[in-house]
Amino acid sequence: MARPRSAWWMAAVLYGLVVLARVAPSATADRIMATFHVNAQALGALSSLQFLVYVAMQIPAGLLSDRFGPGPVLLAGALVAGIGNLMVGVSPSFAGVLAGRFLDGLGDSVVWVNALMLQNALFPPQRMGRLTATLNAMGTAGNLVGTVPLAVMAGATGVRLPYDVMGAMLVALFVVALPSLRMVRASGLRLAPVRATLARVVRRRRTWPVVMVHFGAVGSTVILGGVWGLPFLMQAYGQPRAQAASVLLAGTLAGMIGGITAGRITDRTWRRRLPFGVVLLWTLGMWGLMSFAPGPLPLAVLVTAILSVFFAGGFAIMSFAVVRETSSREEVGVASGLTNMGGFTSAVLMGPLIGAQLDASWRGATLAGSPAFPLLGYQMAFRWPMAGLALSLLGALMLPEALRPQRPAPPESR
């Protein structure tokens, strides 16, 4: 049997690497368009393909863990994601890039769920909170590396080397982790039939407000941080690559703060609708500024708007507490997967729509060999995330309030 600490750290490092690869298109978007001579709609389709695979695999990822164990599934995810990134790095055509990102999304899609199931199999329940927080921090670290460092690397070396490096790291991790993870099997918990469980979760009214919150709040963060943020800052506002990537790095930190803030507010006030409503309404207003301003925003206002988008995405993560409170032990995995699908479904739908709008606005300008879209084009395109965020606001107003812990009854007097 694998040593628990070693196996867990292998899974945590893997999660950080797949998150890095997941957000890589934002730091390399302009280089992809320039290298493979594609337009914004093709780039939107590229991001949507990866997220579509991720969404489709959320429930199968748990089934694979139950069948083969989380360790072997994590190893398979590392290898498949590594091969996918290497394909992007060596591909002579955009079709190869699409195939590579498909494989990356396939490998990525099984990692989070199986990392959680691995720690459930190896550690006692009282350690789950700290382990999950550390696992999430590893993902955040990958996200941070995917901003300034990756953007600077892509600007200096082109698009291929970053993907080659990420692919090599994932394949190397597969080799190193093989002894630790291959024998980690499932915990033995027998789940209810998935079809019946899914039917119960879908019919439950309290399921859908959380999905709605994630659809717009998390979806708009994925769109801005995972695809269009860097090109928007560079092309519409003339920011140098490193400075634009620094804004996205600050946004990632804002997302961390948003999650912590949501947890503290909920714990202290036992309220969800008001704080979620205020945060989402403010963020909708920030998207409105970016989408309807008659000209360029002052840099301070622009950065505030972008940080607000990331903050709201992190804040929305706290709505998973609703899932835990309203689902049985057998249902919580399926309900969490369905909720997680909300934000990525938004990214799947909006990626091509934003790309098509940008292509329609292009007037032939280029920047470092890639199409450069005008501010007005981005403003028109960013009205799609506004629609998703309006749906999130509606969902927030329907969230159940937090469950207060029951106070022990006072002892009877004798």
C-alpha positions as CSV (number, residue, x, y, z in Angstrom):
1,M,0.0,0.0,0.0
2,A,1.2,3.5,-0.9
3,R,2.4,5.8,1.9
4,P,-0.5,8.2,2.4
5,R,1.5,11.4,2.6
6,S,3.5,10.7,-0.5
7,A,0.5,9.7,-2.5
8,W,-1.5,12.7,-1.5
9,W,1.3,15.1,-2.4
10,M,1.7,13.5,-5.8
11,A,-2.1,14.1,-6.4
12,A,-1.8,17.7,-5.1
13,V,1.1,18.5,-7.5
14,L,-0.8,17.0,-10.3
15,Y,-3.8,19.2,-9.6
16,G,-1.5,22.3,-9.6
17,L,-0.1,21.3,-13.0
18,V,-3.5,20.6,-14.7
19,V,-4.8,23.9,-13.5
20,L,-1.7,25.6,-15.0
21,A,-2.4,23.9,-18.3
22,R,-6.1,24.7,-18.1
23,V,-5.5,28.5,-17.9
24,A,-2.7,28.5,-20.4
25,P,-4.8,29.7,-23.4
26,S,-5.3,33.1,-21.7
27,A,-1.5,33.7,-21.5
28,T,-0.9,32.3,-25.0
29,A,-4.1,33.4,-26.8
30,D,-2.4,36.0,-29.1
31,R,0.5,33.6,-29.8
32,I,-1.9,30.8,-30.8
33,M,-3.7,33.1,-33.2
34,A,-0.5,34.4,-34.7
35,T,1.3,31.0,-35.0
36,F,-1.6,29.0,-36.4
37,H,-3.3,31.9,-38.3
38,V,-6.7,31.5,-36.7
39,N,-9.4,34.1,-35.8
40,A,-11.1,34.7,-32.5
41,Q,-14.0,32.4,-33.2
42,A,-11.5,29.5,-33.6
43,L,-9.9,30.5,-30.3
44,G,-13.3,30.5,-28.6
45,A,-14.0,27.1,-30.1
46,L,-10.6,25.8,-28.7
47,S,-11.5,26.9,-25.2
48,S,-15.0,25.6,-25.5
49,L,-13.8,22.2,-26.6
50,Q,-11.7,21.8,-23.5
51,F,-14.4,22.9,-21.2
52,L,-17.0,20.7,-22.9
53,V,-14.9,17.7,-22.2
54,Y,-14.4,18.8,-18.6
55,V,-18.2,19.2,-18.2
56,A,-19.1,15.9,-19.8
57,M,-16.6,14.0,-17.6
58,Q,-17.6,15.3,-14.2
59,I,-19.9,12.4,-13.3
60,P,-17.9,9.7,-15.2
61,A,-14.8,10.8,-13.3
62,G,-16.4,9.5,-10.0
63,L,-17.6,6.3,-11.7
64,L,-14.0,5.6,-12.9
65,S,-12.7,6.1,-9.4
66,D,-15.2,3.7,-8.0
67,R,-14.3,1.1,-10.6
68,F,-10.5,1.4,-10.7
69,G,-9.6,3.4,-7.7
70,P,-8.5,7.1,-7.5
71,G,-4.8,6.4,-7.8
72,P,-4.9,4.7,-11.2
73,V,-7.3,7.3,-12.6
74,L,-5.1,10.1,-11.5
75,L,-2.1,8.5,-13.2
76,A,-4.2,8.1,-16.4
77,G,-5.2,11.8,-16.1
78,A,-1.6,12.9,-15.8
79,L,-0.5,10.9,-18.8
80,V,-3.4,11.9,-21.0
81,A,-3.0,15.6,-20.1
82,G,0.8,15.4,-20.7
83,I,0.4,13.9,-24.1
84,G,-2.2,16.5,-25.0
85,N,0.1,19.4,-24.1
86,L,3.0,17.9,-26.0
87,M,0.7,17.6,-29.0
88,V,0.0,21.3,-28.8
89,G,3.7,22.1,-28.6
90,V,4.7,20.0,-31.7
91,S,1.6,20.3,-33.8
92,P,2.1,21.8,-37.3
93,S,-1.6,22.7,-37.6
94,F,-4.5,24.1,-35.6
95,A,-6.3,20.7,-35.9
96,G,-3.5,19.2,-33.9
97,V,-3.9,21.9,-31.3
98,L,-7.6,21.1,-31.0
99,A,-6.8,17.4,-30.5
100,G,-4.2,18.3,-27.9
101,R,-6.5,20.5,-25.9
102,F,-9.2,17.8,-26.1
103,L,-6.8,15.3,-24.5
104,D,-5.7,18.0,-21.9
105,G,-9.3,18.6,-21.0
106,L,-9.9,14.8,-20.7
107,G,-7.0,14.3,-18.4
108,D,-7.8,17.5,-16.4
109,S,-11.4,16.5,-15.9
110,V,-10.7,13.5,-13.6
111,V,-8.1,15.1,-11.4
112,W,-10.1,17.1,-8.8
113,V,-12.7,14.5,-8.1
114,N,-10.2,11.7,-7.8
115,A,-7.8,13.7,-5.7
116,L,-10.7,14.3,-3.2
117,M,-11.6,10.6,-3.3
118,L,-7.9,9.6,-2.8
119,Q,-7.7,11.7,0.4
120,N,-11.0,10.2,1.5
121,A,-9.5,6.7,1.1
122,L,-6.2,7.5,2.8
123,F,-7.0,9.9,5.7
124,P,-9.5,10.2,8.5
125,P,-12.5,12.5,8.2
126,Q,-11.2,15.1,10.7
127,R,-8.3,15.9,8.3
128,M,-10.5,16.6,5.2
129,G,-10.9,20.3,5.7
130,R,-7.2,21.1,5.9
131,L,-6.3,18.7,3.1
132,T,-9.0,20.1,0.8
133,A,-7.8,23.7,1.5
134,T,-4.2,22.7,0.8
135,L,-5.3,21.0,-2.4
136,N,-7.2,24.1,-3.5
137,A,-4.1,26.2,-2.7
138,M,-2.1,24.0,-5.1
139,G,-4.6,24.8,-7.8
140,T,-4.3,28.5,-7.1
141,A,-0.5,28.2,-7.3
142,G,-0.9,26.7,-10.8
143,N,-3.3,29.5,-11.7
144,L,-0.7,32.1,-10.6
145,V,2.1,30.5,-12.6
146,G,-0.3,30.6,-15.6
147,T,-0.4,34.4,-15.5
148,V,2.8,36.5,-15.5
149,P,5.5,33.6,-15.8
150,L,3.7,31.8,-18.6
151,A,2.7,35.0,-20.5
152,V,6.3,36.3,-20.4
153,M,7.6,32.9,-21.5
154,A,5.2,32.8,-24.4
155,G,6.1,36.3,-25.5
156,A,9.8,35.5,-25.4
157,T,9.9,32.0,-26.9
158,G,6.6,31.6,-28.8
159,V,3.6,29.4,-28.1
160,R,5.3,25.9,-28.5
161,L,7.8,25.8,-25.7
162,P,5.3,26.5,-22.8
163,Y,3.1,23.6,-23.9
164,D,6.2,21.4,-24.4
165,V,7.3,22.2,-20.9
166,M,3.9,21.6,-19.3
167,G,3.5,18.3,-21.2
168,A,7.0,17.1,-20.1
169,M,6.3,18.0,-16.5
170,L,3.0,16.0,-16.5
171,V,4.6,13.0,-18.2
172,A,7.5,13.1,-15.7
173,L,5.0,13.3,-12.8
174,F,3.3,10.2,-14.2
175,V,6.6,8.3,-14.0
176,V,7.5,9.6,-10.5
177,A,4.0,9.1,-9.1
178,L,3.5,5.6,-10.5
179,P,4.8,3.7,-7.4
180,S,2.8,5.9,-5.0
181,L,-0.5,6.1,-6.8
182,R,-1.0,2.8,-8.7
183,M,-2.1,0.8,-5.6
184,V,-4.5,3.5,-4.1
185,R,-7.9,1.9,-4.5
186,A,-11.3,3.2,-3.7
187,S,-12.5,3.5,-0.1
188,G,-15.1,0.9,-0.4
189,L,-18.2,3.2,-0.1
190,R,-20.9,1.8,-2.3
191,L,-22.9,4.5,-4.0
192,A,-26.5,4.5,-5.0
193,P,-27.2,3.9,-8.7
194,V,-26.1,7.0,-10.5
195,R,-29.2,7.4,-12.6
196,A,-31.5,7.4,-9.7
197,T,-29.3,9.7,-7.7
198,L,-29.0,12.1,-10.5
199,A,-32.8,12.1,-11.0
200,R,-33.3,13.0,-7.4
201,V,-30.8,15.8,-7.5
202,V,-32.2,17.3,-10.7
203,R,-35.7,17.3,-9.3
204,R,-34.7,19.1,-6.1
205,R,-35.6,22.8,-6.3
206,R,-32.6,23.8,-4.2
207,T,-30.2,22.3,-6.7
208,W,-30.8,24.9,-9.4
209,P,-30.1,28.2,-7.6
210,V,-26.5,27.0,-6.9
211,V,-26.1,25.9,-10.5
212,M,-27.3,29.4,-11.6
213,V,-24.9,31.1,-9.3
214,H,-22.0,29.1,-10.8
215,F,-23.2,29.6,-14.3
216,G,-22.6,33.3,-14.4
217,A,-20.2,34.1,-11.5
218,V,-17.7,31.2,-12.1
219,G,-18.3,31.1,-15.9
220,S,-17.4,34.8,-16.4
221,T,-14.2,34.3,-14.3
222,V,-13.3,31.3,-16.5
223,I,-13.9,33.4,-19.6
224,L,-11.9,36.4,-18.5
225,G,-9.1,34.6,-16.7
226,G,-8.9,31.5,-18.9
227,V,-9.2,33.0,-22.4
228,W,-9.8,36.6,-23.2
229,G,-8.4,38.7,-20.3
230,L,-4.8,39.0,-21.6
231,P,-5.8,39.9,-25.3
232,F,-8.4,42.4,-23.9
233,L,-5.9,44.3,-21.8
234,M,-3.2,44.2,-24.5
235,Q,-5.3,45.1,-27.5
236,A,-8.1,47.3,-26.2
237,Y,-6.0,49.1,-23.6
238,G,-2.5,48.9,-25.0
239,Q,-1.0,47.2,-21.9
240,P,2.4,45.5,-22.2
241,R,2.2,41.7,-21.9
242,A,3.8,41.5,-18.5
243,Q,1.7,44.2,-17.1
244,A,-1.5,42.7,-18.5
245,A,-0.6,39.3,-17.0
246,S,0.1,41.0,-13.7
247,V,-3.5,42.2,-13.6
248,L,-4.7,38.7,-14.1
249,L,-2.3,37.5,-11.4
250,A,-3.9,40.0,-9.0
251,G,-7.3,38.8,-10.1
252,T,-6.4,35.2,-9.1
253,L,-5.5,36.5,-5.6
254,A,-8.8,38.4,-5.5
255,G,-10.6,35.1,-6.2
256,M,-8.8,33.6,-3.2
257,I,-9.9,36.5,-1.0
258,G,-13.4,36.2,-2.4
259,G,-13.7,32.6,-1.2
260,I,-12.3,33.4,2.2
261,T,-14.6,36.4,2.6
262,A,-17.7,34.4,1.6
263,G,-16.9,31.7,4.2
264,R,-16.4,34.2,7.0
265,I,-19.6,36.2,6.2
266,T,-21.6,33.0,6.1
267,D,-20.2,31.7,9.3
268,R,-20.8,34.9,11.2
269,T,-24.2,36.0,9.8
270,W,-25.8,32.7,8.7
271,R,-27.0,34.6,5.6
272,R,-26.4,33.9,1.9
273,R,-28.9,35.8,-0.2
274,L,-27.9,39.3,0.9
275,P,-24.1,38.9,0.6
276,F,-24.2,36.9,-2.6
277,G,-26.8,39.4,-4.0
278,V,-24.6,42.4,-3.2
279,V,-21.4,40.9,-4.6
280,L,-23.1,39.7,-7.8
281,L,-25.0,43.0,-8.3
282,W,-21.7,45.0,-7.9
283,T,-19.9,42.6,-10.3
284,L,-22.8,43.0,-12.8
285,G,-22.2,46.8,-12.6
286,M,-18.5,46.3,-13.2
287,W,-19.2,44.3,-16.3
288,G,-21.6,47.0,-17.4
289,L,-18.8,49.6,-17.1
290,M,-16.5,47.5,-19.2
291,S,-19.2,46.9,-21.8
292,F,-21.0,50.2,-22.1
293,A,-18.5,52.9,-21.2
294,P,-18.3,55.5,-24.1
295,G,-14.6,55.1,-24.2
296,P,-11.6,53.6,-22.4
297,L,-12.0,53.4,-18.7
298,P,-9.3,54.9,-16.4
299,L,-6.8,52.2,-15.5
300,A,-7.7,52.2,-11.8
301,V,-11.4,51.7,-12.7
302,L,-10.6,48.9,-15.2
303,V,-8.4,47.0,-12.7
304,T,-11.1,47.4,-10.1
305,A,-13.7,45.9,-12.5
306,I,-11.5,42.9,-13.4
307,L,-10.6,42.2,-9.7
308,S,-14.3,42.3,-8.9
309,V,-15.0,39.6,-11.5
310,F,-12.4,37.3,-10.0
311,F,-13.6,38.2,-6.5
312,A,-17.2,37.2,-7.4
313,G,-15.9,33.9,-8.9
314,G,-14.1,33.0,-5.7
315,F,-17.1,34.2,-3.6
316,A,-19.4,31.8,-5.5
317,I,-17.3,28.8,-4.5
318,M,-18.9,29.1,-1.1
319,S,-22.2,28.1,-2.5
320,F,-20.9,24.5,-2.4
321,A,-21.9,24.7,1.2
322,V,-25.5,24.6,0.1
323,V,-24.8,21.4,-1.7
324,R,-23.4,19.8,1.4
325,E,-26.3,20.9,3.5
326,T,-29.1,19.9,1.1
327,S,-27.7,16.6,-0.1
328,S,-27.3,13.2,1.5
329,R,-24.0,11.4,1.6
330,E,-24.9,9.4,-1.5
331,E,-26.0,12.5,-3.4
332,V,-23.3,15.0,-2.5
333,G,-20.9,13.9,-5.2
334,V,-23.4,14.0,-8.0
335,A,-24.8,17.3,-6.7
336,S,-21.3,18.8,-6.5
337,G,-20.5,17.6,-10.0
338,L,-23.7,19.1,-11.4
339,T,-23.0,22.4,-9.7
340,N,-19.4,22.5,-10.9
341,M,-20.7,21.9,-14.4
342,G,-22.6,25.2,-14.3
343,G,-19.7,27.5,-14.6
344,F,-17.9,25.5,-17.3
345,T,-21.1,25.1,-19.3
346,S,-21.2,28.9,-19.4
347,A,-17.7,28.9,-20.7
348,V,-18.6,26.3,-23.4
349,L,-21.6,28.4,-24.6
350,M,-20.0,31.8,-24.5
351,G,-16.6,31.1,-25.9
352,P,-17.8,30.8,-29.6
353,L,-20.3,33.7,-29.1
354,I,-17.6,36.0,-27.8
355,G,-15.2,34.9,-30.6
356,A,-17.8,35.5,-33.3
357,Q,-18.5,39.0,-32.0
358,L,-14.8,39.9,-31.9
359,D,-14.3,38.6,-35.5
360,A,-17.3,40.7,-36.6
361,S,-15.6,43.8,-35.2
362,W,-12.1,43.2,-36.7
363,R,-10.9,45.9,-39.1
364,G,-7.7,44.3,-40.2
365,A,-5.4,45.6,-37.4
366,T,-2.7,43.2,-36.0
367,L,-0.5,43.1,-32.9
368,A,2.6,41.0,-32.9
369,G,1.2,39.0,-35.8
370,S,-2.2,38.2,-34.3
371,P,-5.6,39.9,-35.0
372,A,-6.1,43.0,-32.8
373,F,-9.7,43.7,-31.9
374,P,-11.0,47.2,-31.1
375,L,-12.3,48.2,-27.7
376,L,-15.9,48.4,-29.1
377,G,-15.6,44.8,-30.2
378,Y,-14.7,43.7,-26.7
379,Q,-17.5,45.8,-25.2
380,M,-20.0,44.1,-27.5
381,A,-18.6,40.6,-26.8
382,F,-18.6,41.2,-23.0
383,R,-22.4,41.6,-22.9
384,W,-22.7,37.8,-23.1
385,P,-21.0,37.3,-19.7
386,M,-23.4,40.0,-18.3
387,A,-26.4,37.9,-19.3
388,G,-24.9,34.9,-17.5
389,L,-24.2,37.0,-14.4
390,A,-27.8,38.3,-14.4
391,L,-28.9,34.7,-14.2
392,S,-26.4,34.2,-11.2
393,L,-28.0,37.1,-9.4
394,L,-31.4,35.6,-9.8
395,G,-30.1,32.3,-8.4
396,A,-28.5,34.1,-5.5
397,L,-31.9,35.5,-4.4
398,M,-33.2,31.9,-4.3
399,L,-30.4,30.4,-2.2
400,P,-31.4,28.9,1.1
401,E,-29.9,30.6,4.1
402,A,-27.2,28.8,6.1
403,L,-28.2,26.2,8.7
404,R,-27.5,27.4,12.2
405,P,-25.9,24.9,14.5
406,Q,-28.4,23.6,17.1
407,R,-27.6,24.9,20.6
408,P,-27.6,22.2,23.3
409,A,-30.6,22.3,25.5
410,P,-29.9,23.7,29.0
411,P,-29.6,21.0,31.7
412,E,-32.7,20.4,33.7
413,S,-32.7,21.7,37.3
414,R,-33.0,19.1,39.9
